[in-house]
């Protein structure tokens, strides 16, 4: 694989100086054009030790406008990072749309290092590489542009360069015992890198092997590749925009009923949502299995509430001591009683142990990233309880029904969400997910009650009434959500919510039972 990066390619000083001004101007122009788009650019600079990764990153920082650029160099895991899933450290550093993020090695460093040191088995390496491919594919599908560079030196050239650096008093400090140790493991590093590159080299996130023997050739090759890739991407976006504008039809001016009657449209030519969807009355959904007639009398509720609240108090502290994080997700109909159920939990837990996160429309900063970014950054340290009042499932619920997300965006979200939750669970977190279900009649009663009671009027809005009109659409979305994301590691619990006492107790029992099982 690396033979093509050992050809002694060079660029002389005169030619380098001739090419550089035009290249730098082009980079700045492309970066400015990029800033006007919704594309985040991720550049991974990796390679063999002494190949000049730092020099390449420094050159890019010199030639690009640093106001639209971040450089991310992550070393060994910190205590804060080790208490969260591995990819947390990368998610929180991802560049916003229109910006460039340069990663020193990125998510490839640890797997290659651990494999070369023979601390990671091949099976675990393949698992890690599969996760990388999925991660990169997810980012690209969301609009990201990923460039990956492997800077290569032959074994002889690496040793020669290390000796040269060590003899120079100005660069001696840059050579450590670790560098010499890695030089002795050259073949092991090369084999690990070959496996990583081969298994993660794809059309949407390709690797480029760069010969690093000559620094001028190395720097120009990387910079020129960045410029060419940006140009192609920007031109493709511009072309797509032009085609879309030219082919767009003003459907408001068309008498669709007349066209349909005259059969001038084939069915597949009709824009989405013109044909009626299958109605809920025509088929059964998972929500029909919830028995909404379940009730608790006040005495039984009070007795059991005290019992399970006491259990939750003790279990929350036990989970904290064992550094076992708990993530509790609440979804459900408007006025289903999510807030009341949350309060019955938090009133018995120490405030130092939990955090309640209420999810609303994303901020401008959150819109500038992948939709999961705002949830990754909220992941708490080990042992804490995080309660979500609404969650990442908004992507396949409100964003789907209200058409805030494109079809392809919410359709791929099921896989992305399952992957997200699996990473949390593999790191040791407990995920408990509730859908609080109520009948349409009960929701109407609660809406009307809220309008009449002064201290509850803030809870009812025009949006709530508008959402109610799309009850059947939301039911379809909920059914598919549960079907596709109720996994063995993060199952859904459907809660009968017509009786608030029954619902609150069912939620408390479920949380306690899950914690007891794990702890």
matplotlib code that plots the C-alpha trace (Angstrom):
import matplotlib.pyplot as plt

x = [0.0, 2.7, 5.0, 3.6, 4.6, 8.2, 9.1, 11.3, 9.0, 10.3, 9.6, 12.6, 12.7, 12.1, 9.0, 7.7, 7.9, 6.3, 3.2, 2.6, 1.1, -1.6, -2.3, -2.7, -5.0, -7.1, -7.4, -8.6, -11.2, -12.5, -12.7, -14.7, -17.1, -17.3, -18.3, -21.5, -22.6, -23.9, -20.9, -18.5, -15.1, -13.1, -9.4, -7.6, -3.8, -2.3, 0.9, 4.0, 6.1, 8.5, 6.6, 5.8, 2.1, 2.7, 4.4, 1.5, -1.1, 0.9, 1.1, -2.6, -3.1, -0.8, -2.4, -6.0, -8.0, -7.8, -11.1, -12.9, -10.6, -10.2, -7.2, -7.9, -5.1, -6.2, -3.7, -4.4, -7.9, -8.5, -10.5, -13.4, -13.3, -12.8, -16.1, -18.0, -18.2, -15.1, -16.6, -17.7, -14.3, -14.7, -18.3, -17.8, -15.0, -16.7, -16.7, -19.9, -21.3, -19.2, -16.1, -13.0, -11.7, -8.2, -7.7, -4.3, -4.9, -8.5, -10.3, -7.6, -4.8, -5.8, -6.8, -3.6, -1.4, -3.1, -2.8, 0.9, 1.5, -0.4, -2.9, -5.8, -6.9, -7.7, -11.4, -11.6, -9.7, -12.2, -15.0, -13.5, -13.0, -16.6, -17.7, -15.4, -16.9, -20.4, -19.4, -17.9, -20.8, -23.3, -21.4, -21.1, -24.8, -25.5, -23.4, -19.9, -16.8, -14.1, -10.5, -8.0, -4.2, -1.6, 1.9, 4.3, 8.1, 10.1, 11.8, 15.2, 13.9, 12.2, 15.4, 17.4, 14.9, 14.9, 18.7, 18.7, 16.2, 18.0, 21.4, 19.9, 19.8, 16.7, 14.7, 16.2, 13.3, 10.8, 12.3, 11.3, 12.0, 8.5, 9.5, 12.4, 10.2, 7.7, 10.6, 11.5, 7.9, 7.8, 6.5, 3.8, 2.6, 2.6, 0.5, -2.0, -2.2, -2.7, -5.6, -7.2, -6.7, -7.9, -11.1, -12.0, -11.1, -14.4, -15.8, -17.4, -14.3, -11.2, -7.7, -4.8, -1.3, 1.2, 5.0, 6.6, 10.3, 10.4, 8.6, 7.8, 6.2, 4.3, 2.9, 1.9, 0.3, -1.9, -2.9, -3.6, -5.8, -7.7, -8.2, -9.2, -11.7, -13.3, -13.6, -15.3, -17.6, -18.6, -19.1, -21.3, -23.4, -23.7, -24.7, -27.3, -28.8, -29.0, -30.7, -33.2, -34.1, -34.6, -36.7, -38.8, -42.5, -44.9, -47.5, -49.7, -50.5, -51.6, -55.1, -54.1, -57.6, -58.1, -54.8, -55.5, -59.0, -57.5, -54.8, -52.1, -50.0, -48.8, -49.0, -45.2, -45.1, -47.4, -45.6, -45.5, -48.6, -51.1, -52.4, -54.1, -52.1, -53.3, -55.5, -55.0, -58.6, -57.5, -54.7, -53.5, -50.4, -48.3, -50.2, -53.4, -51.8, -51.7, -54.5, -55.6, -58.2, -55.7, -56.2, -54.9, -56.9, -55.3, -54.4, -52.6, -50.9, -49.6, -48.3, -46.5, -45.2, -43.4, -41.9, -40.6, -39.4, -37.3, -35.9, -35.0, -33.2, -31.0, -30.4, -29.4, -26.6, -25.6, -25.3, -23.2, -20.8, -20.5, -20.0, -23.0, -24.7, -28.5, -30.2, -34.0, -35.9, -39.5, -41.6, -45.3, -48.4, -48.8, -50.4, -49.5, -48.0, -44.3, -43.4, -45.4, -43.7, -40.2, -41.0, -41.9, -38.4, -36.3, -38.0, -36.4, -32.9, -30.0, -29.8, -26.0, -26.8, -29.2, -29.9, -33.2, -32.8, -35.9, -35.5, -37.0, -36.3, -32.6, -30.6, -28.6, -25.4, -27.2, -28.5, -25.0, -24.1, -25.4, -28.7, -27.1, -24.4, -26.4, -27.2, -23.6, -22.4, -24.9, -23.6, -22.9, -19.9, -20.1, -22.6, -25.0, -28.7, -29.7, -33.5, -34.6, -38.0, -38.2, -35.1, -33.3, -36.5, -37.8, -36.1, -38.5, -41.5, -42.1, -39.5, -40.9, -44.6, -44.1, -41.7, -38.8, -36.6, -36.4, -37.5, -34.0, -32.9, -35.5, -35.4, -31.7, -32.1, -33.3, -29.9, -28.1, -30.1, -29.6, -25.9, -25.8, -27.6, -25.5, -22.4, -23.8, -24.8, -21.4, -19.7, -21.8, -24.9, -28.4, -31.0, -34.6, -37.1, -40.8, -43.6, -46.4, -49.7, -53.1, -56.3, -57.4, -60.4, -58.2, -55.9, -58.9, -60.1, -56.6, -56.3, -59.6, -58.6, -55.4, -57.3, -59.5, -56.9, -54.8, -51.6, -51.8, -52.6, -48.9, -48.8, -51.3, -50.4, -51.7, -49.1, -50.6, -53.9, -52.3, -50.4, -53.6, -55.0, -52.2, -52.9, -53.0, -49.7, -48.0, -49.4, -47.9, -44.6, -44.7, -45.4, -42.5, -40.2, -40.9, -40.7, -37.3, -35.6, -36.8, -33.7, -32.5, -30.0, -32.5, -36.1, -39.2, -41.6, -45.2, -46.9, -50.7, -51.2, -54.9, -54.6, -51.7, -51.3, -50.9, -48.5, -46.2, -46.0, -45.4, -42.5, -41.0, -41.3, -39.7, -36.7, -36.1, -36.4, -33.9, -31.4, -31.8, -31.1, -27.9, -26.6]
y = [0.0, 2.5, 1.9, 4.8, 7.1, 6.1, 7.5, 10.3, 13.0, 16.5, 20.1, 22.5, 25.8, 27.9, 26.0, 26.0, 29.8, 30.1, 27.9, 29.1, 32.6, 31.3, 28.4, 30.5, 32.9, 30.0, 28.6, 31.8, 32.3, 28.8, 29.2, 32.4, 30.6, 27.7, 30.1, 30.9, 27.2, 24.6, 22.4, 21.7, 20.5, 18.0, 17.4, 14.6, 14.8, 11.5, 9.6, 7.9, 9.6, 12.3, 12.7, 16.4, 16.3, 19.4, 21.3, 20.5, 21.7, 24.8, 25.5, 25.2, 27.6, 30.0, 29.8, 29.8, 32.4, 31.2, 33.0, 30.2, 27.4, 25.2, 22.9, 20.0, 18.1, 15.4, 13.5, 10.8, 10.6, 13.0, 12.0, 14.0, 12.2, 8.7, 9.0, 9.4, 7.3, 7.5, 9.6, 12.3, 14.0, 14.2, 15.2, 18.2, 19.4, 19.0, 22.2, 24.1, 24.4, 26.7, 26.2, 23.9, 21.7, 20.1, 17.1, 15.7, 12.1, 12.3, 9.1, 7.0, 7.6, 5.3, 2.2, 2.3, 2.9, 0.2, -2.3, -1.5, -2.0, -5.3, -4.1, -4.3, -7.6, -7.7, -8.3, -5.2, -3.2, -4.2, -3.3, 0.1, 0.7, -0.3, 2.4, 4.9, 4.2, 4.6, 7.8, 9.3, 8.2, 9.8, 13.1, 13.1, 12.3, 15.4, 17.5, 17.3, 17.1, 14.8, 14.8, 12.3, 12.5, 9.8, 11.3, 8.5, 8.0, 4.9, 3.2, 4.5, 8.0, 8.1, 7.1, 9.6, 12.4, 11.6, 11.6, 15.0, 16.5, 15.2, 16.6, 20.1, 22.0, 24.0, 20.8, 18.4, 18.9, 17.6, 14.1, 12.0, 8.5, 7.7, 8.6, 6.2, 3.5, 4.0, 3.8, 0.4, -0.6, 0.8, -2.4, -2.9, 0.7, 0.4, -2.8, -1.3, 1.9, -0.2, -2.1, 1.2, 2.9, -0.1, -0.5, 3.1, 4.3, 5.2, 7.4, 9.8, 9.9, 8.9, 8.6, 10.2, 8.8, 11.7, 11.1, 13.2, 12.9, 16.4, 19.0, 21.3, 18.4, 17.3, 20.7, 21.6, 18.2, 18.5, 22.1, 21.5, 18.5, 20.6, 23.3, 21.0, 19.1, 22.4, 23.6, 20.4, 20.4, 24.1, 23.6, 20.5, 22.5, 25.4, 23.1, 21.3, 24.7, 25.8, 22.5, 22.8, 26.3, 25.4, 22.3, 23.7, 23.9, 26.3, 23.8, 26.6, 27.6, 24.1, 22.8, 19.4, 18.1, 18.8, 17.2, 14.1, 13.7, 13.9, 11.4, 13.8, 12.8, 9.3, 8.4, 8.5, 12.1, 13.4, 15.4, 13.8, 13.9, 14.5, 11.0, 10.1, 8.1, 4.9, 6.0, 4.7, 3.3, 1.0, -0.7, -1.4, 0.2, -0.5, 2.2, 0.2, -2.4, 0.1, -0.4, 3.1, 1.9, 1.1, 3.1, 3.5, 4.8, 7.6, 5.4, 2.7, 5.4, 7.3, 4.0, 2.8, 6.3, 6.5, 3.0, 3.6, 7.1, 5.8, 3.1, 5.6, 7.8, 4.9, 3.6, 7.0, 7.1, 3.5, 4.2, 7.3, 5.3, 2.7, 5.4, 4.1, 6.8, 6.8, 8.4, 8.7, 9.8, 11.1, 11.3, 11.4, 13.3, 17.0, 17.1, 13.4, 14.2, 14.0, 17.0, 15.6, 12.2, 13.9, 15.9, 12.7, 11.5, 14.6, 15.6, 12.5, 12.7, 14.8, 17.8, 17.1, 13.8, 14.7, 17.2, 17.8, 18.9, 20.2, 20.1, 22.8, 24.1, 24.1, 27.3, 28.8, 27.1, 23.7, 24.1, 24.6, 21.0, 17.5, 17.2, 14.7, 17.2, 18.9, 15.6, 14.3, 17.5, 17.0, 13.6, 13.8, 12.4, 8.9, 8.2, 11.1, 10.9, 12.9, 13.3, 14.4, 16.1, 15.4, 14.2, 13.2, 11.4, 14.7, 13.9, 11.1, 12.6, 16.4, 17.0, 14.2, 15.1, 18.8, 18.3, 20.2, 17.3, 15.9, 12.3, 11.0, 12.8, 11.3, 7.9, 7.5, 8.8, 5.5, 3.9, 6.9, 6.9, 3.2, 3.6, 6.6, 4.7, 1.6, 3.6, 5.0, 1.5, -0.1, 2.6, 1.6, 3.8, 2.7, 4.0, 4.1, 5.4, 6.2, 7.0, 8.4, 7.5, 9.1, 8.9, 11.7, 12.4, 12.7, 15.1, 17.3, 17.3, 18.3, 21.0, 22.6, 22.3, 24.2, 27.0, 27.4, 27.3, 30.5, 28.8, 26.2, 28.5, 28.9, 25.2, 25.4, 27.1, 27.3, 24.8, 22.2, 22.5, 22.4, 19.2, 17.6, 18.0, 15.7, 12.9, 10.2, 11.3, 11.3, 7.9, 6.5, 8.1, 6.8, 3.3, 3.3, 4.9, 2.2, -0.5, 0.6, 1.8, -0.5, -2.5, -5.1, -2.5, 0.5, -0.8, 1.5, 1.4, 2.4, 4.1, 4.2, 7.9, 8.5, 8.1, 10.3, 8.3, 5.0, 6.6, 8.2, 5.0, 2.8, 5.1, 5.0, 1.2, 0.9, 3.1, 1.3, -2.2, -1.3, 0.2, -2.8, -5.2, -3.5, -2.6]
z = [0.0, 0.9, -2.1, -3.9, -1.0, -1.2, -4.7, -3.5, -4.9, -4.6, -5.4, -5.6, -3.8, -6.9, -8.0, -4.5, -4.2, -7.6, -6.8, -3.2, -3.8, -6.1, -3.9, -0.8, -2.6, -3.8, -0.4, 1.1, -1.7, -1.2, 2.5, 2.1, -0.2, 2.2, 5.0, 3.1, 2.9, 5.4, 4.9, 7.8, 6.7, 8.7, 7.9, 9.6, 9.5, 10.6, 9.7, 10.8, 13.6, 12.3, 9.0, 9.8, 10.9, 13.0, 10.2, 7.8, 10.4, 11.0, 7.3, 6.9, 9.8, 8.1, 4.7, 5.8, 7.8, 11.4, 12.2, 10.3, 11.5, 14.6, 15.3, 17.5, 19.1, 21.6, 23.7, 26.3, 27.7, 30.5, 33.6, 32.3, 28.9, 30.4, 32.3, 29.0, 25.7, 23.6, 20.8, 23.2, 23.0, 19.2, 19.0, 21.1, 18.9, 15.5, 13.4, 12.8, 9.3, 7.1, 9.2, 9.0, 11.8, 11.6, 13.7, 14.7, 14.0, 15.0, 16.1, 14.4, 16.9, 19.8, 17.7, 15.6, 18.7, 20.8, 17.9, 17.3, 21.1, 20.8, 23.4, 21.1, 19.5, 15.8, 16.5, 18.6, 16.0, 13.3, 15.6, 16.2, 12.5, 11.8, 14.3, 12.6, 9.2, 10.5, 12.3, 9.2, 7.0, 9.4, 9.2, 5.4, 5.0, 7.2, 4.8, 6.1, 3.9, 5.3, 4.1, 5.5, 5.0, 5.9, 5.9, 5.1, 5.6, 4.9, 7.8, 6.8, 6.2, 9.6, 11.4, 9.4, 10.2, 14.0, 14.1, 12.3, 14.7, 17.7, 16.6, 16.1, 19.4, 18.2, 17.4, 19.9, 22.4, 19.8, 19.8, 22.8, 24.0, 22.8, 19.2, 19.3, 20.8, 18.0, 15.5, 16.7, 16.2, 12.7, 11.1, 13.7, 13.2, 9.4, 9.5, 11.9, 9.7, 6.6, 8.2, 9.4, 6.0, 4.0, 6.1, 6.3, 2.8, 1.2, -1.6, 1.0, 3.3, 1.3, 2.5, 0.6, 1.1, 1.0, 0.6, 3.4, 2.5, 1.0, 3.1, 0.2, -1.8, 1.4, 2.3, -1.3, -1.9, 1.2, 0.6, -3.1, -2.3, 0.2, -2.4, -5.2, -2.9, -1.8, -5.4, -6.5, -3.5, -4.0, -7.7, -7.1, -4.6, -7.0, -9.8, -7.6, -6.7, -10.3, -11.4, -8.5, -9.4, -13.1, -12.4, -9.7, -10.5, -8.9, -7.8, -6.4, -10.0, -11.0, -10.6, -9.2, -9.1, -12.8, -13.6, -11.6, -13.1, -16.6, -15.5, -16.7, -13.6, -12.9, -9.2, -8.8, -10.2, -7.5, -4.9, -1.4, 0.8, -2.1, -1.6, 1.7, 4.2, 5.7, 8.6, 12.1, 12.1, 9.3, 11.2, 14.7, 16.3, 19.3, 21.2, 20.9, 23.3, 26.1, 28.6, 29.5, 31.9, 34.6, 37.8, 41.3, 44.3, 46.3, 49.4, 47.3, 45.3, 48.5, 50.1, 47.0, 46.1, 49.4, 49.0, 45.5, 46.1, 49.0, 46.7, 44.0, 46.6, 47.7, 44.1, 42.8, 45.4, 44.8, 41.0, 41.8, 44.0, 41.2, 38.6, 36.7, 34.7, 34.1, 31.2, 31.4, 28.3, 28.4, 25.3, 25.0, 24.0, 25.0, 28.5, 29.1, 32.5, 31.7, 33.9, 36.9, 36.6, 36.5, 39.6, 41.5, 40.8, 41.3, 44.6, 46.3, 44.6, 45.7, 43.4, 43.0, 41.3, 38.5, 35.8, 33.9, 30.3, 28.6, 24.8, 22.7, 19.2, 18.5, 18.8, 16.0, 17.4, 17.5, 14.0, 12.8, 13.8, 13.3, 15.3, 17.7, 18.6, 21.3, 23.0, 22.9, 24.6, 27.4, 28.4, 32.1, 34.0, 35.4, 38.1, 37.3, 36.3, 33.2, 32.6, 29.2, 28.8, 25.1, 23.4, 20.2, 19.2, 18.1, 14.8, 14.1, 15.7, 15.5, 12.8, 10.7, 11.1, 10.7, 7.9, 9.6, 8.5, 5.0, 4.5, 4.1, 7.3, 9.6, 7.9, 8.6, 12.1, 13.4, 12.7, 14.1, 17.3, 17.9, 17.3, 19.8, 22.5, 22.0, 22.5, 25.8, 27.0, 26.1, 28.1, 31.1, 31.0, 31.8, 29.3, 30.3, 27.7, 28.4, 26.0, 28.1, 26.3, 26.9, 24.9, 22.6, 24.9, 28.0, 26.2, 25.3, 28.9, 30.1, 27.5, 28.5, 32.2, 31.5, 29.8, 32.9, 35.7, 35.8, 37.1, 34.3, 31.4, 30.5, 29.6, 26.7, 23.4, 19.9, 18.9, 21.3, 19.5, 16.1, 17.1, 18.2, 14.7, 13.5, 16.1, 13.5, 11.8, 15.2, 16.0, 12.9, 13.8, 17.3, 16.1, 13.8, 16.4, 18.9, 16.3, 15.1, 18.3, 21.0, 21.4, 24.0, 25.4, 25.4, 25.3, 25.3, 28.2, 27.2, 30.1, 30.5, 31.3, 31.6, 35.3, 36.5, 39.7, 37.9, 35.3, 37.9, 39.9, 36.8, 35.9, 39.3, 39.5, 36.1, 36.9, 40.2, 38.6, 35.9, 38.4, 40.7, 37.8, 36.8, 40.3]

ax = plt.figure().add_subplot(projection="3d")
ax.plot(x, y, z, "-o")
ax.set_aspect("equal")
plt.show()
